[in-house]
Amino acid sequence: MAWDFSTEPEFQDQLDWMRDFVDNEIAPLNLFTDDISRQSWREAIAPLQDEVRSRNLWACHLDPELGGQGYGQVKLALMHQILGRVGIAPIIFGNQAPDSGNSELLAIGANDSQKKQWLEPLLRGEITSCFSMTEPHNAGSDPTMITTTAVRDGEEYVINGHKWFASNASSADFILAMIVTNPENPPHSAASMMIIERDTPGMNIVRDVPTMSHPYPGKFRSGGHAEIKFEDCRIPVANRIGEEGEGFLLAQKRLSGGRIHHAMRWVGQCESAFDMMCERAVSRHVRGALLAEKQMVQDFVAQSSVEIRALKLLALHTAWLWDSQGPSATRVEIAELKFWGTGILHNVIDRAIQIHGALGWTADLPLASMYVNARTMRLADGADEVHKSFVARKRLKDYSAVEGWPTEHIPTLREQHRQRFAHLLEQEVLNN
Ligand SMILES: Cc1cc2nc3c(=O)[nH]c(=O)nc-3n(C[C@H](O)[C@H](O)[C@H](O)COP(=O)(O)OP(=O)(O)OC[C@H]3O[C@@H](n4cnc5c(N)ncnc54)[C@H](O)[C@@H]3O)c2cc1C
């Protein structure tokens, strides 16, 4: 019987190396990301990325013919648990969102010449990308409401519309955008996927929207979330990925595996927060005792410990299901993982902040930015409620309505089975 939670020794060696590399080489650089110019940044990360390539750990989310390792989701999940400890680690390992999801989409939908032009340099880490679907005046939770249009004019499309929350758009070399090309089609086949290259006339990046992470309007920055106006923006028809109307299909492929990786990065974040929580608990005295000796603090520690383990098991089980039964068999489990995992991430970091008192709320510890990120995750990649609603609808499909009493109504069941046990029931009465 195969039921095994162990990791094969060769891969465990790779994970051990990753853990050491992330903690000792990447985490220190993460402290200076806001002080380094774009050029110095590239110089700083290039040797680290080379080291990752030399260990065959670069862009592992992709199949071997595209430069990945074809590891499958369980191994990827174990890797992402380590990468989740440090914000910039996925960049060093060639699987940073949104580039990782965009490369999956291009690998599935792009033709050979498109792959050569955009996918290959993206995988080599030479260029960066953005994914743009959400619009300010239509609910992002219902992409059938997208109103940005692309109208065909000879060998070009003319794009008009308004997008926002396009992460990295202001620094990316190209934007992969979901745009309506066929309004006459049913809603789920009205949109197409288009590539718009940086500095294309008519693609006007208005600003990086101030957010909880960056509350003040600032210069365009990597990691910013841009507002974009498309005003008679012309792109070649050759920039369309897949056929007209395939936008939804391609967008769906892009997101689902990445949600398992997200969840395992949340495990990594939770573990960091837990380490900080426990270190503080055994270090700080209040009213003559350590915080660790207070029962309410012990509750924080115990609760967090079991929640982190439960999240990890849920994520690994989902990854295992994907590997053994395929992506379409795991849609409900991935949705469950998404909305439940964001709650655990939020709660564990919240407790770590609470234990640190005022220090927990300052930017002197990483907890404040981790907390903002945790809050973000309840909205990004589909609001939690959308995933809950999907899970409930799918689960409820397995049930049918009954007339009269519910199936488990005890008097009805007793009546139904009385005959079967009649001899025992008579004996029982006689014994009494
Ligand atoms: C940090 C961050 C990065 C992002 N990056 C990108 C990106 O790179 N590209 C991109 O295109 N978009 C991006 N987004 C946008 C994100 O995908 C949307 O915010 C999300 O899809 C929700 O859309 P909305 O903001 O329009 O909210 P709405 O769709 O208006 O929903 C608002 C709220 O309504 C409720 N709700 C919605 N639907 C349901 C339902 N079915 N049942 C019950 N309640 C419901 C939920 O509480 C939801 O939060 C990003 C968002 C964030 C916060």
The ligand as a Gaussian input file, in Angstrom:
#p B3LYP/6-31G(d) Opt

LIG

0 1
 C       -2.269000      43.011000      -4.826000
 C       -3.162000      42.718000      -5.991000
 C       -2.590000      42.355000      -7.192000
 C       -3.404000      42.135000      -8.294000
 N       -2.785000      41.835000      -9.482000
 C       -3.544000      41.718000     -10.591000
 C       -2.940000      41.511000     -11.874000
 O       -1.699000      41.410000     -11.990000
 N       -3.738000      41.476000     -12.963000
 C       -5.091000      41.605000     -12.881000
 O       -5.755000      41.547000     -13.907000
 N       -5.715000      41.794000     -11.689000
 C       -4.969000      41.865000     -10.540000
 N       -5.572000      42.094000      -9.327000
 C       -7.006000      42.284000      -9.262000
 C       -7.760000      41.099000      -8.669000
 O       -7.719000      40.018000      -9.558000
 C       -9.179000      41.596000      -8.379000
 O       -9.068000      42.546000      -7.324000
 C      -10.137000      40.495000      -7.985000
 O      -10.398000      39.652000      -9.088000
 C      -11.470000      41.085000      -7.484000
 O      -11.994000      41.982000      -8.421000
 P      -12.438000      43.454000      -7.972000
 O      -11.298000      44.084000      -7.258000
 O      -12.974000      44.149000      -9.160000
 O      -13.571000      43.232000      -6.890000
 P      -15.108000      42.839000      -7.169000
 O      -15.199000      41.821000      -8.244000
 O      -15.857000      44.101000      -7.337000
 O      -15.504000      42.130000      -5.818000
 C      -15.555000      42.868000      -4.581000
 C      -15.969000      41.963000      -3.474000
 O      -17.266000      41.435000      -3.736000
 C      -17.399000      40.165000      -3.148000
 N      -17.763000      39.161000      -4.181000
 C      -17.395000      39.141000      -5.463000
 N      -17.917000      38.064000      -6.097000
 C      -18.637000      37.395000      -5.173000
 C      -19.420000      36.185000      -5.175000
 N      -19.532000      35.444000      -6.294000
 N      -20.019000      35.801000      -4.024000
 C      -19.879000      36.533000      -2.892000
 N      -19.164000      37.662000      -2.823000
 C      -18.544000      38.089000      -3.944000
 C      -16.031000      39.810000      -2.533000
 O      -16.013000      40.121000      -1.171000
 C      -15.091000      40.717000      -3.295000
 O      -13.899000      40.994000      -2.571000
 C       -4.789000      42.274000      -8.192000
 C       -5.375000      42.613000      -6.966000
 C       -4.571000      42.829000      -5.872000
 C       -5.223000      43.234000      -4.563000

